[in-house]
Amino acid sequence: MENYNDIYLLVGGNLNNTISKFTAVFQVIESQIGKIIQQSNFYESEPWGFQSQHSFINIALHVRTQLNPFDSIKKNQQIEQKFGRERNTSVTYQDRSVDIDIIFYNNLIINTEELIIPHPLVSERMFVLQPLAEIAHSYIHPVLHKSVTQLINECPDQSLVKIINL
């Protein structure tokens, strides 16, 4: 029997948010990373950390993969690039077509220059927590030892995040 890993991804973007774009992204994720087991609704939120005229759309995915975390992040970045993501070399946030973040990977804790898992800002971002809670509300953060629901209740970010239909 082959080994599978459970990975939670947040897929988002604030440029050209269409159902066809996200459908295509999900198809590439399934062909290059692994099977999508669960998907949240689409959530709309204002940009976090910068000003923009474009709202973000975010979706949480539970994916079952055979890839290790480092190969997963490389695939994520290749998919982002395929869909028009241009990486900013500065530290500021910016508009983007597609962003694919690894939030959790099994119960691993990784802290290297190229990859940090769990995502270091998950507990501070309501736009991550709300879609994630829809598919993994009882998942326990391996560093903070709190469920996603507990993290929502303690989140300092109280910005409005709403379910939408694209």
C-alpha positions in Angstrom: 0.0 0.0 0.0 1.3 3.4 -0.9 1.8 6.2 1.6 -0.5 9.2 1.4 -0.2 12.5 3.2 -3.0 14.9 4.1 -2.3 18.4 3.1 -4.4 21.5 3.7 -4.0 24.2 1.1 -5.5 27.7 0.8 -6.0 28.7 -2.8 -6.7 32.3 -3.4 -6.3 35.4 -5.6 -7.6 38.8 -6.3 -7.1 39.2 -10.1 -9.5 37.7 -12.6 -11.5 35.8 -10.1 -13.6 33.5 -12.1 -15.0 30.0 -11.6 -13.3 28.8 -14.7 -9.9 30.0 -13.4 -10.3 28.2 -10.1 -11.7 25.1 -11.8 -8.6 24.9 -14.0 -6.3 25.5 -10.9 -8.1 22.6 -9.1 -7.7 20.3 -12.1 -3.9 21.0 -12.2 -3.7 20.5 -8.4 -5.3 17.1 -8.9 -3.0 16.1 -11.7 0.2 17.3 -10.1 -0.2 17.2 -6.4 -3.0 14.8 -5.4 -6.7 14.1 -5.1 -8.9 16.8 -3.6 -10.8 15.2 -0.8 -12.7 18.2 0.4 -13.2 21.8 -0.8 -14.7 24.7 1.1 -17.0 27.3 -0.4 -15.5 30.4 -2.0 -14.9 33.2 0.5 -14.5 36.8 -0.3 -12.4 39.2 1.8 -10.6 42.5 1.6 -6.8 42.4 0.9 -4.8 41.7 4.1 -1.6 43.7 4.7 -2.0 46.1 1.7 -4.5 48.3 -0.2 -6.1 47.2 -3.4 -9.3 47.8 -5.3 -9.7 44.0 -5.8 -11.2 41.7 -3.3 -9.6 38.3 -2.6 -11.3 34.9 -3.2 -10.1 32.1 -1.0 -10.9 28.4 -0.9 -9.5 25.7 1.5 -8.7 22.3 0.1 -7.9 19.0 1.7 -5.7 17.1 -0.7 -4.3 13.6 -0.3 -0.8 13.5 -1.9 2.2 11.2 -2.2 4.5 14.2 -2.5 6.7 15.2 0.4 6.3 18.8 1.7 9.2 20.2 -0.3 8.1 18.7 -3.6 4.6 20.0 -2.7 5.7 23.6 -2.3 7.6 23.4 -5.6 4.5 22.1 -7.4 2.4 24.9 -5.8 4.8 27.5 -7.1 4.9 26.0 -10.6 1.1 26.0 -10.6 1.0 29.6 -9.4 3.4 30.6 -12.2 1.3 28.7 -14.8 -1.7 30.9 -13.8 0.2 34.2 -13.9 1.6 34.6 -10.5 4.6 36.9 -10.5 6.6 36.6 -7.3 7.4 39.9 -5.6 11.0 40.0 -4.4 10.2 42.7 -1.8 8.5 41.9 1.5 5.3 43.8 0.7 2.1 42.1 -0.3 0.6 42.7 -3.7 -2.3 41.7 -6.0 -2.0 38.2 -7.4 -3.7 36.0 -9.8 -3.2 32.8 -7.8 -1.6 32.0 -4.5 -1.4 28.4 -3.1 -0.3 28.1 0.5 0.4 25.0 2.5 -1.4 25.5 5.8 -0.9 22.1 7.3 0.8 18.9 6.1 -0.2 15.9 8.2 0.9 17.0 11.7 4.4 18.0 10.6 6.3 21.0 12.0 8.9 22.3 9.5 10.9 25.5 9.8 13.4 25.9 7.1 14.4 28.8 4.9 12.3 27.4 2.0 9.3 26.1 3.9 7.5 26.7 7.1 4.7 24.4 8.1 2.2 25.0 9.7 1.8 28.3 7.8 3.2 30.9 10.3 0.3 33.3 10.0 -2.7 30.9 10.0 -3.9 31.9 13.5 -3.8 35.7 12.5 -5.8 35.5 9.3 -9.6 35.1 9.4 -9.6 34.7 5.6 -7.6 31.5 6.1 -9.4 30.2 9.2 -13.0 30.5 8.0 -12.7 28.4 4.8 -10.4 26.0 6.7 -13.0 25.6 9.5 -15.6 24.5 6.9 -13.5 21.4 6.0 -11.3 20.9 9.2 -12.9 22.6 12.2 -11.5 20.1 14.7 -8.0 19.9 13.2 -5.5 20.6 15.9 -2.7 23.0 15.0 0.5 21.0 15.8 2.3 24.0 17.3 -0.4 25.9 19.1 -2.3 22.7 20.1 -5.7 24.4 19.4 -8.4 23.4 17.0 -9.2 25.6 14.0 -12.5 26.5 15.7 -10.5 27.7 18.8 -8.2 29.7 16.6 -11.2 31.5 15.0 -12.5 32.4 18.4 -9.1 33.8 19.4 -8.2 35.4 16.0 -7.2 39.1 16.3 -8.3 39.6 12.7 -12.0 40.5 12.8 -12.3 41.4 9.2 -15.4 40.4 7.3 -15.1 37.1 5.3 -18.2 36.0 3.5 -19.2 33.0 1.4 -19.9 33.9 -2.2 -21.0 32.3 -5.4 -18.7 33.1 -8.4 
